Amino acid sequence: MKILLTTLDGSIYPVEVSSDLEIINLKALCEQETGIPVNRMSLTYNGQALSDNNKSLNGYSIAENDIIVVQAQGPSQAQATNLPIDVPLIDFGSIAVPHNRPHSSRSSQQALTPNLSNMLQMLMSDPSHLEVIRQRFPDLASAIQRNDT
């Protein structure tokens, strides 16, 4: 089956593998494709870390044309935060929330639609943004992929 390996810099590597391929062997293939050493590598599928090296792709329900994110992680920060080192932390605290909301839900939806469209387009154009959201807010990432505003 064909799967896609992607890195946070946006590189994509289509590879042909068997569905019973174990994660440890997938990591070796990823090292060849991406240059990221296995001992510094983290694999993620649908926001879930592929941490059981003896489990197969089937065991993680990975199917044809699915995308696996390959990340390099440093030992100190990755262990301390349980996150890959090169995943940026997004601070949502600087976002201003308007205090005066429209009374009609229809006018509120119309006001938000252009901004949501732009935001969805931005998130879908860069897999690293979507992966950051998936790791912290899996339900939101699923809604984004379904284009569910």
Backbone bond lengths (Angstrom), bond angles and torsions (degrees), N, CA, C in turn:
res aa  C-N    CA-C-N  psi(-1)  N-CA   C-N-CA  omega(-1)  CA-C   N-CA-C  phi
1 M - - - 1.451 - - 1.520 108.77 -
2 K 1.322 116.49 154.99 1.456 121.20 178.95 1.521 108.56 -97.78
3 I 1.348 116.01 131.63 1.457 121.29 171.94 1.520 107.37 -127.11
4 L 1.320 115.99 163.00 1.453 121.14 179.60 1.519 109.15 -113.51
5 L 1.323 115.57 128.41 1.456 121.70 173.64 1.516 106.46 -100.20
6 T 1.316 118.05 132.72 1.457 120.79 177.61 1.517 109.56 -132.21
7 T 1.318 115.18 146.47 1.452 121.03 176.84 1.524 108.04 -109.34
8 L 1.328 116.68 166.15 1.454 120.06 -177.00 1.523 113.17 -69.81
9 D 1.320 117.47 -12.18 1.471 118.88 175.08 1.523 111.17 -85.81
10 G 1.341 117.11 2.25 1.460 121.30 175.96 1.516 114.90 94.94
11 S 1.332 118.17 -1.69 1.468 120.21 178.12 1.521 109.61 -69.39
12 I 1.330 116.10 141.66 1.466 121.53 -179.68 1.517 108.39 -126.22
13 Y 1.336 115.40 133.04 1.459 121.94 -179.04 1.531 108.59 -125.90
14 P 1.341 118.01 104.23 1.469 119.24 174.54 1.535 108.57 -75.67
15 V 1.331 116.85 132.04 1.463 120.78 179.11 1.525 109.52 -133.53
16 E 1.298 114.97 150.11 1.465 122.92 178.17 1.528 106.68 -103.50
17 V 1.342 117.46 120.49 1.467 122.17 -176.99 1.522 109.98 -138.89
18 S 1.311 114.98 166.62 1.456 121.22 175.08 1.529 108.48 -87.91
19 S 1.318 117.02 146.64 1.466 120.28 -179.66 1.529 112.49 -68.01
20 D 1.342 117.70 -17.93 1.459 119.51 177.91 1.539 112.62 -96.59
21 L 1.336 116.56 13.07 1.457 121.60 177.37 1.527 109.42 -64.33
22 E 1.341 116.61 131.27 1.459 120.44 178.73 1.523 110.08 -80.10
23 I 1.328 115.81 152.57 1.462 122.24 -176.87 1.528 111.56 -57.51
24 I 1.324 118.15 -39.13 1.465 120.60 179.89 1.528 110.86 -59.82
25 N 1.330 116.41 -38.06 1.465 120.36 178.35 1.534 111.33 -75.42
26 L 1.322 116.60 -33.14 1.468 120.10 174.71 1.526 109.57 -63.81
27 K 1.337 116.90 -39.95 1.469 120.22 178.57 1.531 110.66 -61.78
28 A 1.325 117.34 -39.77 1.466 120.37 177.92 1.523 110.33 -62.76
29 L 1.326 116.92 -40.95 1.461 121.36 176.93 1.531 110.12 -64.67
30 C 1.326 116.52 -42.39 1.469 120.68 179.07 1.522 110.91 -62.04
31 E 1.336 116.85 -37.78 1.460 120.04 178.57 1.527 110.17 -61.88
32 Q 1.327 116.52 -42.01 1.469 120.31 177.80 1.519 111.28 -63.36
33 E 1.311 116.94 -41.70 1.469 121.38 -175.74 1.527 112.42 -75.13
34 T 1.348 116.96 -44.37 1.465 120.81 -170.98 1.520 114.20 -101.34
35 G 1.334 117.34 -21.87 1.459 120.40 -176.10 1.521 113.18 84.81
36 I 1.327 118.32 -0.32 1.463 121.50 178.70 1.528 107.93 -81.30
37 P 1.338 117.88 123.74 1.468 119.79 -178.97 1.525 111.95 -63.39
38 V 1.324 116.20 142.31 1.464 121.91 -178.44 1.526 111.14 -55.72
39 N 1.335 117.48 -38.83 1.469 119.50 -176.51 1.529 112.88 -72.11
40 R 1.334 118.00 -9.14 1.468 121.86 176.38 1.527 111.52 -116.51
41 M 1.333 116.77 10.46 1.462 121.72 -171.35 1.522 112.37 -97.01
42 S 1.316 113.92 142.01 1.460 122.01 173.79 1.524 106.93 -128.83
43 L 1.341 116.60 129.75 1.469 121.62 177.20 1.518 109.03 -110.08
44 T 1.338 115.63 138.28 1.464 121.25 -179.58 1.520 109.06 -133.57
45 Y 1.335 114.91 136.85 1.466 120.94 176.51 1.523 107.37 -132.63
46 N 1.323 116.98 121.82 1.466 122.44 -178.78 1.523 112.51 49.99
47 G 1.334 116.12 42.05 1.457 120.75 177.38 1.516 114.69 79.69
48 Q 1.319 117.59 -0.12 1.465 122.32 -178.78 1.523 109.30 -107.27
49 A 1.341 115.22 129.45 1.462 119.64 177.48 1.521 108.98 -70.26
50 L 1.325 116.15 134.62 1.464 121.32 176.43 1.532 106.73 -91.42
51 S 1.326 115.87 78.88 1.461 121.13 -169.53 1.529 114.05 -97.23
52 D 1.321 118.20 -16.32 1.470 120.79 179.65 1.527 108.24 -88.25
53 N 1.335 116.01 101.13 1.458 121.02 -175.62 1.520 114.09 -62.76
54 N 1.328 117.37 -22.50 1.460 120.80 -178.22 1.527 113.15 -91.00
55 K 1.309 117.26 -6.54 1.461 122.02 -179.62 1.530 108.80 -81.29
56 S 1.320 116.53 147.36 1.470 120.68 -179.89 1.530 110.56 -91.44
57 L 1.316 115.16 169.95 1.462 119.71 175.02 1.526 110.22 -58.89
58 N 1.335 116.43 -41.03 1.466 120.44 175.52 1.520 111.37 -57.32
59 G 1.328 116.18 -39.67 1.465 121.31 -179.41 1.515 112.67 -61.32
60 Y 1.320 116.79 -27.63 1.465 121.54 176.64 1.531 111.63 -98.09
61 S 1.327 117.66 8.92 1.474 123.83 -179.43 1.524 112.62 59.80
62 I 1.326 116.15 34.37 1.466 120.98 176.70 1.522 107.64 -85.05
63 A 1.331 115.52 130.11 1.464 120.89 -174.47 1.529 110.47 -126.49
64 E 1.306 115.53 -179.75 1.464 124.16 179.44 1.525 111.25 -48.26
65 N 1.342 116.32 133.37 1.463 125.45 176.82 1.520 115.08 65.65
66 D 1.337 118.47 13.92 1.458 120.14 175.65 1.528 109.35 -74.84
67 I 1.328 115.19 158.81 1.463 121.92 -176.50 1.522 109.40 -111.24
68 I 1.334 115.41 131.25 1.461 122.00 176.21 1.525 107.05 -117.15
69 V 1.330 116.34 129.67 1.457 121.51 179.60 1.520 108.49 -91.20
70 V 1.330 115.53 126.35 1.467 122.88 179.37 1.519 107.27 -106.91
71 Q 1.340 116.02 123.82 1.463 120.38 -176.80 1.513 110.12 -129.84
72 A 1.323 115.54 147.08 1.460 121.15 172.27 1.523 106.44 -91.52
73 Q 1.313 116.21 140.01 1.461 119.00 177.48 1.516 109.28 -132.63
74 G 1.330 114.84 146.97 1.458 121.09 176.30 1.515 109.02 -93.83
75 P 1.306 119.02 146.32 1.454 120.92 -174.72 1.518 114.69 -62.67
76 S 1.326 119.01 -37.23 1.463 118.95 -173.24 1.526 112.83 -73.22
77 Q 1.331 117.80 -57.16 1.457 120.21 -176.97 1.518 111.52 -69.86
78 A 1.321 117.41 -39.16 1.458 120.11 -178.09 1.522 110.53 -62.14
79 Q 1.333 117.60 -40.00 1.458 119.55 179.73 1.522 110.71 -72.06
80 A 1.330 116.96 -38.28 1.461 120.21 -177.00 1.522 112.11 -69.58
81 T 1.336 117.98 -39.04 1.461 120.44 -175.46 1.515 113.00 -106.04
82 N 1.320 116.83 -9.11 1.460 122.18 -176.66 1.526 111.44 63.03
83 L 1.343 116.22 24.59 1.456 121.97 177.03 1.516 109.03 -125.61
84 P 1.339 117.55 152.18 1.460 119.55 174.83 1.527 109.95 -61.25
85 I 1.319 116.07 147.13 1.462 120.45 -174.91 1.519 112.90 -67.50
86 D 1.333 118.70 -30.98 1.449 118.77 -175.31 1.526 113.95 -97.80
87 V 1.335 117.02 18.94 1.456 120.28 172.87 1.528 107.00 -91.62
88 P 1.336 117.98 117.17 1.460 119.50 -177.34 1.520 111.02 -68.90
89 L 1.315 115.23 143.85 1.460 120.53 175.03 1.522 107.27 -87.96
90 I 1.317 116.47 129.33 1.458 121.48 -178.35 1.519 107.99 -101.35
91 D 1.333 116.31 126.55 1.453 121.81 178.25 1.526 108.14 -98.57
92 F 1.326 115.97 108.88 1.455 120.57 -180.00 1.528 111.46 -86.62
93 G 1.330 117.19 -0.74 1.458 121.63 -176.85 1.511 114.04 -66.37
94 S 1.325 118.26 -22.24 1.461 120.50 -177.61 1.526 112.69 -86.62
95 I 1.316 118.33 -0.31 1.464 121.11 -178.99 1.523 108.70 -79.42
96 A 1.328 115.92 124.41 1.462 121.41 179.48 1.524 109.50 -82.48
97 V 1.309 116.06 128.42 1.457 121.51 178.00 1.519 107.49 -102.69
98 P 1.343 118.30 123.74 1.464 119.36 -178.87 1.521 111.18 -66.36
99 H 1.335 114.83 140.02 1.466 119.64 -179.74 1.517 111.65 -87.92
100 N 1.310 117.99 -26.03 1.459 121.63 179.51 1.513 108.83 -96.72
101 R 1.299 115.98 103.28 1.458 120.81 179.70 1.517 110.02 -95.87
102 P 1.318 117.57 144.93 1.473 119.53 174.02 1.525 109.50 -61.77
103 H 1.328 115.84 144.08 1.465 119.69 -178.54 1.518 112.56 -74.32
104 S 1.298 117.00 -30.76 1.453 120.94 -179.01 1.518 109.80 -88.50
105 S 1.334 115.92 132.18 1.466 118.97 178.32 1.527 110.23 -67.01
106 R 1.324 117.25 -28.45 1.457 120.28 179.20 1.523 110.35 -66.65
107 S 1.325 117.83 -46.97 1.461 119.74 -179.73 1.526 110.29 -68.05
108 S 1.318 117.45 -31.90 1.466 120.77 176.67 1.523 109.79 -64.56
109 Q 1.323 116.94 -44.68 1.471 120.90 179.44 1.519 110.48 -64.05
110 Q 1.342 117.43 -40.69 1.458 120.04 178.86 1.523 111.29 -64.63
111 A 1.322 117.14 -37.02 1.460 120.78 -179.74 1.523 111.34 -68.44
112 L 1.322 117.89 -33.34 1.459 121.58 -176.91 1.526 113.52 -85.16
113 T 1.322 118.29 -24.17 1.461 121.40 -172.65 1.525 113.99 -55.85
114 P 1.338 121.19 -48.74 1.470 118.39 -179.87 1.533 112.42 -62.45
115 N 1.327 117.27 -40.64 1.459 120.34 179.92 1.522 111.13 -66.38
116 L 1.327 117.99 -39.66 1.458 121.02 178.06 1.517 110.91 -65.03
117 S 1.314 116.43 -40.09 1.467 119.82 178.98 1.523 110.83 -61.47
118 N 1.324 116.15 -45.21 1.467 120.01 179.07 1.523 111.10 -63.77
119 M 1.330 116.01 -41.76 1.462 120.02 -179.21 1.530 110.46 -66.12
120 L 1.322 117.48 -44.01 1.463 120.67 178.45 1.521 110.75 -61.18
121 Q 1.315 117.08 -42.83 1.463 121.30 179.65 1.528 110.14 -62.27
122 M 1.328 117.42 -42.91 1.454 121.44 179.84 1.534 110.53 -63.49
123 L 1.324 117.19 -44.59 1.458 120.67 -178.04 1.521 112.20 -68.08
124 M 1.325 117.28 -37.77 1.461 120.49 -178.59 1.538 111.44 -75.26
125 S 1.331 118.24 -21.61 1.458 120.52 -177.79 1.525 112.43 -80.97
126 D 1.326 118.20 -17.23 1.461 120.58 -177.55 1.528 109.08 -130.99
127 P 1.334 118.69 106.65 1.462 120.89 -176.65 1.527 113.42 -60.54
128 S 1.322 118.21 -24.13 1.466 119.25 -178.68 1.527 110.85 -69.67
129 H 1.341 117.72 -37.32 1.467 119.98 177.34 1.520 110.37 -63.74
130 L 1.313 115.43 -45.94 1.458 120.10 -178.54 1.528 110.64 -64.65
131 E 1.310 117.89 -37.18 1.466 121.01 179.89 1.523 111.29 -66.59
132 V 1.331 117.21 -37.99 1.465 120.68 177.28 1.527 109.32 -61.77
133 I 1.319 116.33 -45.21 1.467 120.27 179.05 1.517 110.24 -65.25
134 R 1.342 117.87 -40.87 1.462 121.56 -178.98 1.525 110.79 -60.75
135 Q 1.339 117.17 -38.05 1.464 120.35 -178.26 1.517 112.22 -69.82
136 R 1.323 116.93 -30.76 1.461 119.77 -177.22 1.527 113.14 -100.91
137 F 1.341 117.12 -31.74 1.465 122.34 -176.20 1.528 109.46 -138.55
138 P 1.349 117.74 75.39 1.467 120.60 -174.92 1.530 113.94 -57.40
139 D 1.345 117.67 -37.43 1.466 119.64 -179.52 1.524 111.16 -65.87
140 L 1.321 117.14 -39.35 1.457 121.11 178.13 1.525 110.43 -64.97
141 A 1.330 116.91 -41.66 1.468 120.41 179.07 1.525 110.79 -62.58
142 S 1.318 116.98 -40.06 1.474 120.30 177.81 1.527 110.66 -63.18
143 A 1.328 116.67 -42.40 1.466 120.58 179.12 1.529 110.32 -63.77
144 I 1.326 116.67 -38.69 1.469 120.31 179.11 1.523 109.83 -63.56
145 Q 1.324 117.41 -43.45 1.456 120.32 -179.26 1.523 111.75 -66.93
146 R 1.336 117.15 -30.79 1.465 120.69 177.14 1.528 111.55 -81.50
147 N 1.352 116.75 -4.47 1.463 122.80 -176.09 1.527 110.21 59.94
148 D 1.333 115.65 38.15 1.461 123.26 -177.62 1.529 108.94 -95.16
149 T 1.316 116.16 96.33 1.467 119.63 -179.30 1.508 111.29 -74.46
